[in-house]
Amino acid sequence: MTTESVITSPYRKTGTATGPRTGGTSTYSSLLQQVKDAGLLKRRRGFYWSMFAALVVATAACWVVFAQLGDSWFQLIVAGALGVLFTQFAFLSHEAAHRQVFDSRKWNDRAGRWLGTFVVGLSYSWWMNKHTRHHGNPNTV
């Protein structure tokens, strides 16, 4: 095959390997409009508040069980559960960074910073820098 071979993909209209890329933006724009029309990008504050409440209750329960077990190998099971719960708190911080939890940018920043830094133990500013660079160059290994 030569460099002039025909390429077909959902993101590129038929063209050559060296030809200009067309169709990707218009395909994405129409898909984005369909997603918006379906209401899939609306904030779901009730979901986030109920998730936060459930995580707080589950985390408190884990710490109670952890203390009741004393020095036992069964504490490792509780540690695994806490790892899952802290990961869920990190997801909440991520959603706040994407401005999905509150209407206010200020409150989303505060929630993301507080959850990421003080609950999960992850530097929020480090993560925002890394994540912003990722969004600037997505789908690249």
N, CA, C and O atoms as CSV, one atom per row, in Angstrom:
chain,resi,resn,atom,element,x,y,z
A,1,MET,N,N,0.831,-1.175,0.000
A,1,MET,CA,C,0.000,0.000,0.000
A,1,MET,C,C,0.880,1.245,0.000
A,1,MET,O,O,1.986,1.236,0.541
A,2,THR,N,N,0.394,2.281,-0.592
A,2,THR,CA,C,1.130,3.536,-0.642
A,2,THR,C,C,0.578,4.495,0.405
A,2,THR,O,O,-0.429,4.214,1.054
A,3,THR,N,N,1.249,5.628,0.560
A,3,THR,CA,C,0.770,6.636,1.512
A,3,THR,C,C,-0.499,7.292,1.027
A,3,THR,O,O,-1.136,8.028,1.781
A,4,GLU,N,N,-0.879,7.050,-0.197
A,4,GLU,CA,C,-2.106,7.614,-0.741
A,4,GLU,C,C,-3.296,6.660,-0.588
A,4,GLU,O,O,-4.345,6.877,-1.193
A,5,SER,N,N,-3.133,5.595,0.228
A,5,SER,CA,C,-4.214,4.627,0.387
A,5,SER,C,C,-5.409,5.276,1.089
A,5,SER,O,O,-5.263,6.262,1.812
A,6,VAL,N,N,-6.561,4.716,0.868
A,6,VAL,CA,C,-7.799,5.288,1.396
A,6,VAL,C,C,-7.974,4.879,2.853
A,6,VAL,O,O,-7.775,3.721,3.218
A,7,ILE,N,N,-8.357,5.866,3.688
A,7,ILE,CA,C,-8.576,5.637,5.111
A,7,ILE,C,C,-10.041,5.876,5.414
A,7,ILE,O,O,-10.615,6.882,4.997
A,8,THR,N,N,-10.646,4.948,6.142
A,8,THR,CA,C,-12.008,5.168,6.610
A,8,THR,C,C,-12.047,4.918,8.107
A,8,THR,O,O,-11.476,3.946,8.601
A,9,SER,N,N,-12.720,5.796,8.817
A,9,SER,CA,C,-12.937,5.640,10.254
A,9,SER,C,C,-14.131,6.484,10.621
A,9,SER,O,O,-14.549,7.331,9.832
A,10,PRO,N,N,-14.700,6.274,11.813
A,10,PRO,CA,C,-15.852,7.087,12.190
A,10,PRO,C,C,-15.491,8.557,12.368
A,10,PRO,O,O,-16.386,9.402,12.379
A,11,TYR,N,N,-14.216,8.889,12.506
A,11,TYR,CA,C,-13.796,10.259,12.756
A,11,TYR,C,C,-13.222,10.948,11.528
A,11,TYR,O,O,-12.904,12.136,11.576
A,12,ARG,N,N,-13.088,10.233,10.455
A,12,ARG,CA,C,-12.464,10.782,9.261
A,12,ARG,C,C,-13.292,10.399,8.047
A,12,ARG,O,O,-13.600,9.225,7.839
A,13,LYS,N,N,-13.639,11.364,7.271
A,13,LYS,CA,C,-14.313,11.034,6.026
A,13,LYS,C,C,-13.285,10.446,5.075
A,13,LYS,O,O,-12.086,10.690,5.213
A,14,THR,N,N,-13.752,9.686,4.129
A,14,THR,CA,C,-12.833,9.039,3.197
A,14,THR,C,C,-11.872,10.062,2.609
A,14,THR,O,O,-12.286,11.106,2.105
A,15,GLY,N,N,-10.590,9.748,2.681
A,15,GLY,CA,C,-9.573,10.639,2.165
A,15,GLY,C,C,-8.268,9.886,2.059
A,15,GLY,O,O,-8.262,8.656,2.101
A,16,THR,N,N,-7.187,10.577,1.925
A,16,THR,CA,C,-5.891,9.916,1.825
A,16,THR,C,C,-5.149,10.085,3.141
A,16,THR,O,O,-5.499,10.917,3.978
A,17,ALA,N,N,-4.122,9.275,3.296
A,17,ALA,CA,C,-3.335,9.334,4.525
A,17,ALA,C,C,-2.659,10.686,4.694
A,17,ALA,O,O,-2.371,11.103,5.816
A,18,THR,N,N,-2.409,11.364,3.597
A,18,THR,CA,C,-1.748,12.665,3.681
A,18,THR,C,C,-2.722,13.820,3.529
A,18,THR,O,O,-2.337,14.981,3.670
A,19,GLY,N,N,-3.990,13.508,3.239
A,19,GLY,CA,C,-4.994,14.548,3.026
A,19,GLY,C,C,-5.458,15.159,4.337
A,19,GLY,O,O,-5.143,14.648,5.411
A,20,PRO,N,N,-6.204,16.246,4.252
A,20,PRO,CA,C,-6.674,16.924,5.457
A,20,PRO,C,C,-7.732,16.098,6.180
A,20,PRO,O,O,-8.479,15.337,5.564
A,21,ARG,N,N,-7.778,16.261,7.473
A,21,ARG,CA,C,-8.737,15.549,8.306
A,21,ARG,C,C,-10.047,16.328,8.313
A,21,ARG,O,O,-10.061,17.526,8.596
A,22,THR,N,N,-11.131,15.654,8.006
A,22,THR,CA,C,-12.436,16.315,7.997
A,22,THR,C,C,-13.452,15.435,8.685
A,22,THR,O,O,-13.280,14.218,8.758
A,23,GLY,N,N,-14.504,16.039,9.186
A,23,GLY,CA,C,-15.621,15.276,9.715
A,23,GLY,C,C,-15.578,15.011,11.205
A,23,GLY,O,O,-16.638,14.813,11.799
A,24,GLY,N,N,-14.428,14.994,11.842
A,24,GLY,CA,C,-14.339,14.675,13.257
A,24,GLY,C,C,-15.043,15.685,14.132
A,24,GLY,O,O,-15.758,15.310,15.061
A,25,THR,N,N,-14.852,16.955,13.853
A,25,THR,CA,C,-15.454,18.003,14.663
A,25,THR,C,C,-16.957,18.025,14.489
A,25,THR,O,O,-17.692,18.154,15.469
A,26,SER,N,N,-17.427,17.902,13.258
A,26,SER,CA,C,-18.867,17.939,13.039
A,26,SER,C,C,-19.542,16.715,13.643
A,26,SER,O,O,-20.662,16.819,14.143
A,27,THR,N,N,-18.885,15.555,13.607
A,27,THR,CA,C,-19.427,14.355,14.232
A,27,THR,C,C,-19.543,14.552,15.732
A,27,THR,O,O,-20.565,14.208,16.326
A,28,TYR,N,N,-18.499,15.108,16.355
A,28,TYR,CA,C,-18.520,15.345,17.793
A,28,TYR,C,C,-19.581,16.376,18.157
A,28,TYR,O,O,-20.295,16.208,19.146
A,29,SER,N,N,-19.688,17.432,17.373
A,29,SER,CA,C,-20.670,18.481,17.654
A,29,SER,C,C,-22.088,17.939,17.641
A,29,SER,O,O,-22.893,18.282,18.507
A,30,SER,N,N,-22.399,17.102,16.672
A,30,SER,CA,C,-23.759,16.549,16.609
A,30,SER,C,C,-24.005,15.584,17.770
A,30,SER,O,O,-25.100,15.556,18.331
A,31,LEU,N,N,-23.002,14.805,18.128
A,31,LEU,CA,C,-23.134,13.898,19.265
A,31,LEU,C,C,-23.320,14.688,20.560
A,31,LEU,O,O,-24.169,14.344,21.383
A,32,LEU,N,N,-22.530,15.743,20.739
A,32,LEU,CA,C,-22.653,16.579,21.934
A,32,LEU,C,C,-24.038,17.198,22.026
A,32,LEU,O,O,-24.610,17.278,23.113
A,33,GLN,N,N,-24.573,17.630,20.915
A,33,GLN,CA,C,-25.908,18.218,20.923
A,33,GLN,C,C,-26.963,17.187,21.318
A,33,GLN,O,O,-27.902,17.511,22.045
A,34,GLN,N,N,-26.815,15.953,20.848
A,34,GLN,CA,C,-27.746,14.885,21.224
A,34,GLN,C,C,-27.675,14.602,22.722
A,34,GLN,O,O,-28.701,14.405,23.372
A,35,VAL,N,N,-26.465,14.584,23.261
A,35,VAL,CA,C,-26.276,14.334,24.685
A,35,VAL,C,C,-26.905,15.458,25.506
A,35,VAL,O,O,-27.573,15.194,26.506
A,36,LYS,N,N,-26.697,16.713,25.090
A,36,LYS,CA,C,-27.303,17.847,25.791
A,36,LYS,C,C,-28.819,17.802,25.706
A,36,LYS,O,O,-29.497,18.049,26.704
A,37,ASP,N,N,-29.367,17.491,24.532
A,37,ASP,CA,C,-30.813,17.419,24.355
A,37,ASP,C,C,-31.439,16.336,25.231
A,37,ASP,O,O,-32.573,16.482,25.687
A,38,ALA,N,N,-30.712,15.266,25.463
A,38,ALA,CA,C,-31.203,14.181,26.318
A,38,ALA,C,C,-31.077,14.519,27.803
A,38,ALA,O,O,-31.570,13.773,28.649
A,39,GLY,N,N,-30.419,15.643,28.129
A,39,GLY,CA,C,-30.282,16.056,29.527
A,39,GLY,C,C,-29.217,15.305,30.302
A,39,GLY,O,O,-29.242,15.288,31.532
A,40,LEU,N,N,-28.279,14.681,29.595
A,40,LEU,CA,C,-27.263,13.863,30.264
A,40,LEU,C,C,-26.149,14.676,30.906
A,40,LEU,O,O,-25.349,14.123,31.661
A,41,LEU,N,N,-26.076,15.965,30.628
A,41,LEU,CA,C,-25.023,16.790,31.215
A,41,LEU,C,C,-25.535,17.685,32.346
A,41,LEU,O,O,-24.801,18.541,32.839
A,42,LYS,N,N,-26.778,17.493,32.754
A,42,LYS,CA,C,-27.325,18.296,33.852
A,42,LYS,C,C,-26.722,17.853,35.175
A,42,LYS,O,O,-26.408,16.678,35.364
A,43,ARG,N,N,-26.566,18.795,36.080
A,43,ARG,CA,C,-26.033,18.478,37.403
A,43,ARG,C,C,-27.033,17.625,38.173
A,43,ARG,O,O,-28.242,17.844,38.099
A,44,ARG,N,N,-26.522,16.668,38.898
A,44,ARG,CA,C,-27.349,15.785,39.715
A,44,ARG,C,C,-26.956,15.964,41.184
A,44,ARG,O,O,-26.347,15.080,41.787
A,45,ARG,N,N,-27.311,17.115,41.745
A,45,ARG,CA,C,-26.900,17.441,43.109
A,45,ARG,C,C,-27.405,16.429,44.128
A,45,ARG,O,O,-26.680,16.075,45.057
A,46,GLY,N,N,-28.631,15.963,43.966
A,46,GLY,CA,C,-29.177,14.977,44.899
A,46,GLY,C,C,-28.341,13.711,44.939
A,46,GLY,O,O,-28.119,13.136,46.005
A,47,PHE,N,N,-27.879,13.281,43.773
A,47,PHE,CA,C,-27.034,12.093,43.711
A,47,PHE,C,C,-25.743,12.309,44.488
A,47,PHE,O,O,-25.329,11.439,45.254
A,48,TYR,N,N,-25.101,13.465,44.298
A,48,TYR,CA,C,-23.824,13.717,44.958
A,48,TYR,C,C,-23.986,13.852,46.467
A,48,TYR,O,O,-23.142,13.371,47.224
A,49,TRP,N,N,-25.066,14.505,46.916
A,49,TRP,CA,C,-25.298,14.624,48.356
A,49,TRP,C,C,-25.582,13.259,48.980
A,49,TRP,O,O,-25.065,12.953,50.055
A,50,SER,N,N,-26.395,12.438,48.319
A,50,SER,CA,C,-26.679,11.110,48.878
A,50,SER,C,C,-25.429,10.225,48.844
A,50,SER,O,O,-25.205,9.432,49.758
A,51,MET,N,N,-24.614,10.360,47.787
A,51,MET,CA,C,-23.362,9.602,47.724
A,51,MET,C,C,-22.424,10.026,48.852
A,51,MET,O,O,-21.813,9.183,49.509
A,52,PHE,N,N,-22.313,11.332,49.072
A,52,PHE,CA,C,-21.443,11.828,50.143
A,52,PHE,C,C,-21.924,11.319,51.498
A,52,PHE,O,O,-21.112,10.871,52.307
A,53,ALA,N,N,-23.225,11.379,51.759
A,53,ALA,CA,C,-23.771,10.904,53.033
A,53,ALA,C,C,-23.509,9.408,53.223
A,53,ALA,O,O,-23.109,8.972,54.302
A,54,ALA,N,N,-23.738,8.632,52.170
A,54,ALA,CA,C,-23.498,7.186,52.258
A,54,ALA,C,C,-22.022,6.883,52.514
A,54,ALA,O,O,-21.696,5.977,53.280
A,55,LEU,N,N,-21.137,7.635,51.878
A,55,LEU,CA,C,-19.697,7.417,52.084
A,55,LEU,C,C,-19.279,7.776,53.499
A,55,LEU,O,O,-18.464,7.075,54.099
A,56,VAL,N,N,-19.827,8.860,54.041
A,56,VAL,CA,C,-19.488,9.251,55.423
A,56,VAL,C,C,-19.958,8.175,56.399
A,56,VAL,O,O,-19.214,7.787,57.300
A,57,VAL,N,N,-21.186,7.691,56.226
A,57,VAL,CA,C,-21.718,6.652,57.113
A,57,VAL,C,C,-20.889,5.372,56.996
A,57,VAL,O,O,-20.528,4.771,58.008
A,58,ALA,N,N,-20.590,4.957,55.775
A,58,ALA,CA,C,-19.809,3.731,55.572
A,58,ALA,C,C,-18.394,3.864,56.132
A,58,ALA,O,O,-17.854,2.909,56.691
A,59,THR,N,N,-17.791,5.046,55.985
A,59,THR,CA,C,-16.447,5.257,56.521
A,59,THR,C,C,-16.469,5.211,58.048
A,59,THR,O,O,-15.594,4.602,58.663
A,60,ALA,N,N,-17.454,5.847,58.655
A,60,ALA,CA,C,-17.580,5.801,60.124
A,60,ALA,C,C,-17.783,4.361,60.597
A,60,ALA,O,O,-17.189,3.941,61.589
A,61,ALA,N,N,-18.620,3.612,59.887
A,61,ALA,CA,C,-18.854,2.208,60.249
A,61,ALA,C,C,-17.558,1.398,60.145
A,61,ALA,O,O,-17.285,0.554,60.998
A,62,CYS,N,N,-16.775,1.649,59.121
A,62,CYS,CA,C,-15.494,0.929,58.971
A,62,CYS,C,C,-14.567,1.219,60.139
A,62,CYS,O,O,-13.923,0.309,60.661
A,63,TRP,N,N,-14.492,2.483,60.555
A,63,TRP,CA,C,-13.610,2.824,61.671
A,63,TRP,C,C,-14.102,2.198,62.977
A,63,TRP,O,O,-13.287,1.796,63.808
A,64,VAL,N,N,-15.408,2.111,63.168
A,64,VAL,CA,C,-15.955,1.454,64.366
A,64,VAL,C,C,-15.593,-0.025,64.345
A,64,VAL,O,O,-15.134,-0.563,65.352
A,65,VAL,N,N,-15.796,-0.688,63.208
A,65,VAL,CA,C,-15.449,-2.106,63.089
A,65,VAL,C,C,-13.942,-2.290,63.276
A,65,VAL,O,O,-13.507,-3.237,63.931
A,66,PHE,N,N,-13.155,-1.393,62.705
A,66,PHE,CA,C,-11.698,-1.463,62.832
A,66,PHE,C,C,-11.286,-1.424,64.309
A,66,PHE,O,O,-10.433,-2.199,64.742
A,67,ALA,N,N,-11.902,-0.513,65.078
A,67,ALA,CA,C,-11.573,-0.391,66.499
A,67,ALA,C,C,-12.062,-1.599,67.284
A,67,ALA,O,O,-11.378,-2.052,68.202
A,68,GLN,N,N,-13.233,-2.128,66.944
A,68,GLN,CA,C,-13.788,-3.277,67.660
A,68,GLN,C,C,-12.982,-4.548,67.430
A,68,GLN,O,O,-12.913,-5.404,68.312
A,69,LEU,N,N,-12.380,-4.679,66.273
A,69,LEU,CA,C,-11.607,-5.885,65.967
A,69,LEU,C,C,-10.323,-5.967,66.772
A,69,LEU,O,O,-9.825,-7.064,67.027
A,70,GLY,N,N,-9.777,-4.828,67.176
A,70,GLY,CA,C,-8.508,-4.841,67.900
A,70,GLY,C,C,-7.386,-5.333,66.999
A,70,GLY,O,O,-7.437,-5.183,65.778
A,71,ASP,N,N,-6.374,-5.920,67.622
A,71,ASP,CA,C,-5.238,-6.447,66.854
A,71,ASP,C,C,-5.623,-7.784,66.235
A,71,ASP,O,O,-5.520,-8.835,66.868
A,72,SER,N,N,-6.064,-7.721,64.995
A,72,SER,CA,C,-6.513,-8.919,64.304
A,72,SER,C,C,-6.196,-8.795,62.825
A,72,SER,O,O,-6.133,-7.695,62.277
A,73,TRP,N,N,-5.998,-9.943,62.187
A,73,TRP,CA,C,-5.778,-9.948,60.750
A,73,TRP,C,C,-7.031,-9.505,59.990
A,73,TRP,O,O,-6.944,-9.112,58.827
A,74,PHE,N,N,-8.181,-9.569,60.637
A,74,PHE,CA,C,-9.420,-9.146,59.985
A,74,PHE,C,C,-9.454,-7.637,59.724
A,74,PHE,O,O,-10.270,-7.154,58.939
A,75,GLN,N,N,-8.564,-6.905,60.388
A,75,GLN,CA,C,-8.475,-5.467,60.111
A,75,GLN,C,C,-8.071,-5.200,58.665
A,75,GLN,O,O,-8.359,-4.130,58.129
A,76,LEU,N,N,-7.410,-6.160,58.032
A,76,LEU,CA,C,-7.031,-5.991,56.631
A,76,LEU,C,C,-8.255,-5.922,55.715
A,76,LEU,O,O,-8.229,-5.240,54.691
A,77,ILE,N,N,-9.320,-6.625,56.084
A,77,ILE,CA,C,-10.561,-6.545,55.300
A,77,ILE,C,C,-11.131,-5.135,55.396
A,77,ILE,O,O,-11.575,-4.563,54.400
A,78,VAL,N,N,-11.114,-4.584,56.603
A,78,VAL,CA,C,-11.608,-3.219,56.811
A,78,VAL,C,C,-10.723,-2.233,56.045
A,78,VAL,O,O,-11.226,-1.273,55.461
A,79,ALA,N,N,-9.403,-2.469,56.045
A,79,ALA,CA,C,-8.489,-1.588,55.307
A,79,ALA,C,C,-8.816,-1.607,53.812
A,79,ALA,O,O,-8.770,-0.565,53.158
A,80,GLY,N,N,-9.142,-2.772,53.271
A,80,GLY,CA,C,-9.534,-2.865,51.863
A,80,GLY,C,C,-10.814,-2.090,51.600
A,80,GLY,O,O,-10.924,-1.393,50.591
A,81,ALA,N,N,-11.779,-2.207,52.497
A,81,ALA,CA,C,-13.040,-1.465,52.350
A,81,ALA,C,C,-12.780,0.038,52.418
A,81,ALA,O,O,-13.369,0.803,51.655
A,82,LEU,N,N,-11.900,0.469,53.329
A,82,LEU,CA,C,-11.563,1.888,53.420
A,82,LEU,C,C,-10.876,2.371,52.140
A,82,LEU,O,O,-11.086,3.507,51.717
A,83,GLY,N,N,-10.069,1.525,51.533
A,83,GLY,CA,C,-9.441,1.884,50.260
A,83,GLY,C,C,-10.480,2.150,49.181
A,83,GLY,O,O,-10.349,3.101,48.411
A,84,VAL,N,N,-11.503,1.321,49.124
A,84,VAL,CA,C,-12.585,1.520,48.157
A,84,VAL,C,C,-13.337,2.817,48.468
A,84,VAL,O,O,-13.649,3.586,47.558
A,85,LEU,N,N,-13.626,3.062,49.743
A,85,LEU,CA,C,-14.356,4.274,50.135
A,85,LEU,C,C,-13.555,5.539,49.828
A,85,LEU,O,O,-14.116,6.520,49.340
A,86,PHE,N,N,-12.257,5.526,50.108
A,86,PHE,CA,C,-11.434,6.706,49.813
A,86,PHE,C,C,-11.353,6.955,48.301
A,86,PHE,O,O,-11.278,8.101,47.859
A,87,THR,N,N,-11.367,5.881,47.523
A,87,THR,CA,C,-11.394,6.043,46.072
A,87,THR,C,C,-12.688,6.716,45.636
A,87,THR,O,O,-12.675,7.546,44.727
A,88,GLN,N,N,-13.792,6.374,46.266
A,88,GLN,CA,C,-15.070,7.021,45.948
A,88,GLN,C,C,-15.052,8.496,46.341
A,88,GLN,O,O,-15.612,9.332,45.632
A,89,PHE,N,N,-14.417,8.820,47.461
A,89,PHE,CA,C,-14.255,10.229,47.834
A,89,PHE,C,C,-13.416,10.953,46.782
A,89,PHE,O,O,-13.696,12.106,46.455
A,90,ALA,N,N,-12.390,10.285,46.250
A,90,ALA,CA,C,-11.569,10.889,45.195
A,90,ALA,C,C,-12.407,11.141,43.943
A,90,ALA,O,O,-12.217,12.155,43.270
A,91,PHE,N,N,-13.329,10.234,43.621
A,91,PHE,CA,C,-14.221,10.452,42.483
A,91,PHE,C,C,-15.116,11.663,42.716
A,91,PHE,O,O,-15.376,12.426,41.785
A,92,LEU,N,N,-15.589,11.849,43.942
A,92,LEU,CA,C,-16.385,13.035,44.251
A,92,LEU,C,C,-15.558,14.299,44.077
A,92,LEU,O,O,-16.055,15.299,43.559
A,93,SER,N,N,-14.311,14.264,44.501
A,93,SER,CA,C,-13.412,15.402,44.315
A,93,SER,C,C,-13.227,15.686,42.824
A,93,SER,O,O,-13.208,16.844,42.407
A,94,HIS,N,N,-13.091,14.640,42.032
A,94,HIS,CA,C,-12.950,14.766,40.583
A,94,HIS,C,C,-14.178,15.426,39.968
A,94,HIS,O,O,-14.049,16.308,39.119
A,95,GLU,N,N,-15.356,15.009,40.384
A,95,GLU,CA,C,-16.584,15.590,39.856
A,95,GLU,C,C,-16.717,17.052,40.260
A,95,GLU,O,O,-17.210,17.867,39.481
A,96,ALA,N,N,-16.284,17.391,41.467
A,96,ALA,CA,C,-16.302,18.793,41.893
A,96,ALA,C,C,-15.328,19.609,41.046
A,96,ALA,O,O,-15.617,20.755,40.704
A,97,ALA,N,N,-14.186,19.033,40.708
A,97,ALA,CA,C,-13.225,19.736,39.859
A,97,ALA,C,C,-13.797,19.982,38.462
A,97,ALA,O,O,-13.421,20.944,37.793
A,98,HIS,N,N,-14.701,19.115,38.030
A,98,HIS,CA,C,-15.373,19.302,36.748
A,98,HIS,C,C,-16.625,20.169,36.867
A,98,HIS,O,O,-17.405,20.280,35.921
A,99,ARG,N,N,-16.810,20.781,38.037
A,99,ARG,CA,C,-17.928,21.718,38.278
A,99,ARG,C,C,-19.288,21.035,38.159
A,99,ARG,O,O,-20.239,21.636,37.658
A,100,GLN,N,N,-19.388,19.799,38.611
A,100,GLN,CA,C,-20.633,19.055,38.492
A,100,GLN,C,C,-21.441,18.971,39.779
A,100,GLN,O,O,-22.618,18.612,39.736
A,101,VAL,N,N,-20.843,19.290,40.923
A,101,VAL,CA,C,-21.522,19.076,42.196
A,101,VAL,C,C,-22.364,20.282,42.593
A,101,VAL,O,O,-23.520,20.127,42.989
A,102,PHE,N,N,-21.800,21.475,42.493
A,102,PHE,CA,C,-22.492,22.707,42.888
A,102,PHE,C,C,-22.643,23.626,41.682
A,102,PHE,O,O,-21.941,23.475,40.682
A,103,ASP,N,N,-23.564,24.577,41.787
A,103,ASP,CA,C,-23.714,25.583,40.735
A,103,ASP,C,C,-22.557,26.570,40.758
A,103,ASP,O,O,-22.168,27.099,39.717
A,104,SER,N,N,-22.008,26.818,41.942
A,104,SER,CA,C,-20.961,27.810,42.130
A,104,SER,C,C,-19.577,27.223,41.876
A,104,SER,O,O,-19.244,26.147,42.373
A,105,ARG,N,N,-18.780,27.942,41.100
A,105,ARG,CA,C,-17.392,27.521,40.870
A,105,ARG,C,C,-16.617,27.493,42.190
A,105,ARG,O,O,-15.822,26.588,42.442
A,106,LYS,N,N,-16.866,28.502,43.023
A,106,LYS,CA,C,-16.176,28.617,44.315
A,106,LYS,C,C,-16.442,27.391,45.195
A,106,LYS,O,O,-15.517,26.841,45.793
A,107,TRP,N,N,-17.711,26.965,45.273
A,107,TRP,CA,C,-18.044,25.826,46.116
A,107,TRP,C,C,-17.535,24.517,45.520
A,107,TRP,O,O,-17.150,23.617,46.266
A,108,ASN,N,N,-17.525,24.394,44.213
A,108,ASN,CA,C,-16.935,23.203,43.592
A,108,ASN,C,C,-15.447,23.122,43.897
A,108,ASN,O,O,-14.935,22.050,44.221
A,109,ASP,N,N,-14.748,24.256,43.796
A,109,ASP,CA,C,-13.319,24.273,44.115
A,109,ASP,C,C,-13.071,23.914,45.572
A,109,ASP,O,O,-12.175,23.129,45.884
A,110,ARG,N,N,-13.862,24.488,46.451
A,110,ARG,CA,C,-13.697,24.181,47.886
A,110,ARG,C,C,-13.954,22.710,48.170
A,110,ARG,O,O,-13.182,22.065,48.880
A,111,ALA,N,N,-15.031,22.184,47.621
A,111,ALA,CA,C,-15.355,20.768,47.851
A,111,ALA,C,C,-14.267,19.857,47.286
A,111,ALA,O,O,-13.838,18.910,47.945
A,112,GLY,N,N,-13.825,20.147,46.068
A,112,GLY,CA,C,-12.775,19.326,45.464
A,112,GLY,C,C,-11.477,19.387,46.242
A,112,GLY,O,O,-10.819,18.371,46.460
A,113,ARG,N,N,-11.116,20.592,46.657
A,113,ARG,CA,C,-9.877,20.764,47.422
A,113,ARG,C,C,-9.965,20.068,48.778
A,113,ARG,O,O,-9.028,19.383,49.189
A,114,TRP,N,N,-11.084,20.242,49.468
A,114,TRP,CA,C,-11.235,19.665,50.794
A,114,TRP,C,C,-11.252,18.147,50.723
A,114,TRP,O,O,-10.536,17.480,51.470
A,115,LEU,N,N,-12.069,17.594,49.823
A,115,LEU,CA,C,-12.143,16.135,49.703
A,115,LEU,C,C,-10.816,15.538,49.242
A,115,LEU,O,O,-10.343,14.548,49.801
A,116,GLY,N,N,-10.225,16.147,48.224
A,116,GLY,CA,C,-8.977,15.606,47.690
A,116,GLY,C,C,-7.824,15.690,48.671
A,116,GLY,O,O,-7.062,14.737,48.831
A,117,THR,N,N,-7.698,16.848,49.333
A,117,THR,CA,C,-6.548,17.058,50.205
A,117,THR,C,C,-6.726,16.440,51.586
A,117,THR,O,O,-5.850,15.721,52.064
A,118,PHE,N,N,-7.855,16.718,52.224
A,118,PHE,CA,C,-8.003,16.334,53.625
A,118,PHE,C,C,-8.655,14.982,53.846
A,118,PHE,O,O,-8.434,14.365,54.888
A,119,VAL,N,N,-9.448,14.503,52.906
A,119,VAL,CA,C,-10.082,13.195,53.085
A,119,VAL,C,C,-9.257,12.111,52.403
A,119,VAL,O,O,-8.953,11.085,53.012
A,120,VAL,N,N,-8.896,12.329,51.154
A,120,VAL,CA,C,-8.181,11.302,50.393
A,120,VAL,C,C,-6.669,11.375,50.624
A,120,VAL,O,O,-5.985,10.352,50.603
A,121,GLY,N,N,-6.152,12.587,50.845
A,121,GLY,CA,C,-4.718,12.735,51.050
A,121,GLY,C,C,-3.955,12.938,49.761
A,121,GLY,O,O,-2.764,12.637,49.691
A,122,LEU,N,N,-4.627,13.447,48.737
A,122,LEU,CA,C,-4.019,13.696,47.437
A,122,LEU,C,C,-3.920,15.199,47.236
A,122,LEU,O,O,-4.893,15.920,47.458
A,123,SER,N,N,-2.778,15.668,46.826
A,123,SER,CA,C,-2.611,17.101,46.588
A,123,SER,C,C,-3.543,17.543,45.465
A,123,SER,O,O,-3.399,17.109,44.323
A,124,TYR,N,N,-4.485,18.399,45.794
A,124,TYR,CA,C,-5.471,18.859,44.815
A,124,TYR,C,C,-4.814,19.673,43.704
A,124,TYR,O,O,-5.172,19.524,42.536
A,125,SER,N,N,-3.863,20.527,44.052
A,125,SER,CA,C,-3.209,21.345,43.024
A,125,SER,C,C,-2.372,20.469,42.080
A,125,SER,O,O,-2.343,20.727,40.877
A,126,TRP,N,N,-1.701,19.453,42.598
A,126,TRP,CA,C,-0.945,18.536,41.747
A,126,TRP,C,C,-1.893,17.814,40.796
A,126,TRP,O,O,-1.627,17.705,39.599
A,127,TRP,N,N,-3.012,17.319,41.349
A,127,TRP,CA,C,-3.946,16.583,40.531
A,127,TRP,C,C,-4.568,17.483,39.472
A,127,TRP,O,O,-4.716,17.054,38.328
A,128,MET,N,N,-4.937,18.710,39.810
A,128,MET,CA,C,-5.536,19.624,38.831
A,128,MET,C,C,-4.565,19.904,37.681
A,128,MET,O,O,-4.974,19.946,36.521
A,129,ASN,N,N,-3.290,20.094,37.998
A,129,ASN,CA,C,-2.278,20.325,36.962
A,129,ASN,C,C,-2.192,19.119,36.029
A,129,ASN,O,O,-2.217,19.269,34.807
A,130,LYS,N,N,-2.091,17.929,36.610
A,130,LYS,CA,C,-1.988,16.702,35.821
A,130,LYS,C,C,-3.255,16.476,34.995
A,130,LYS,O,O,-3.172,16.120,33.819
A,131,HIS,N,N,-4.410,16.677,35.595
A,131,HIS,CA,C,-5.676,16.400,34.928
A,131,HIS,C,C,-5.962,17.423,33.824
A,131,HIS,O,O,-6.524,17.076,32.786
A,132,THR,N,N,-5.579,18.668,34.046
A,132,THR,CA,C,-5.768,19.694,33.020
A,132,THR,C,C,-4.910,19.389,31.802
A,132,THR,O,O,-5.353,19.567,30.668
A,133,ARG,N,N,-3.680,18.930,32.032
A,133,ARG,CA,C,-2.827,18.537,30.901
A,133,ARG,C,C,-3.416,17.351,30.160
A,133,ARG,O,O,-3.320,17.273,28.936
A,134,HIS,N,N,-4.025,16.426,30.892
A,134,HIS,CA,C,-4.665,15.267,30.262
A,134,HIS,C,C,-5.812,15.712,29.361
A,134,HIS,O,O,-5.952,15.204,28.248
A,135,HIS,N,N,-6.624,16.640,29.819
A,135,HIS,CA,C,-7.757,17.101,29.020
A,135,HIS,C,C,-7.295,17.907,27.807
A,135,HIS,O,O,-8.016,17.996,26.813
A,136,GLY,N,N,-6.113,18.487,27.879
A,136,GLY,CA,C,-5.577,19.200,26.732
A,136,GLY,C,C,-5.051,18.259,25.662
A,136,GLY,O,O,-4.881,18.665,24.512
A,137,ASN,N,N,-4.790,17.002,26.025
A,137,ASN,CA,C,-4.219,16.037,25.098
A,137,ASN,C,C,-4.834,14.660,25.386
A,137,ASN,O,O,-4.119,13.758,25.824
A,138,PRO,N,N,-6.128,14.477,25.154
A,138,PRO,CA,C,-6.780,13.213,25.533
A,138,PRO,C,C,-6.447,12.075,24.575
A,138,PRO,O,O,-5.977,12.286,23.457
A,139,ASN,N,N,-6.705,10.886,25.047
A,139,ASN,CA,C,-6.577,9.653,24.269
A,139,ASN,C,C,-5.169,9.413,23.744
A,139,ASN,O,O,-4.987,8.808,22.688
A,140,THR,N,N,-4.179,9.888,24.483
A,140,THR,CA,C,-2.781,9.641,24.131
A,140,THR,C,C,-2.142,8.864,25.264
A,140,THR,O,O,-2.218,9.261,26.427
A,141,VAL,N,N,-1.513,7.759,24.917
A,141,VAL,CA,C,-0.867,6.940,25.944
A,141,VAL,C,C,0.401,7.642,26.390
A,141,VAL,O,O,1.115,7.135,27.254
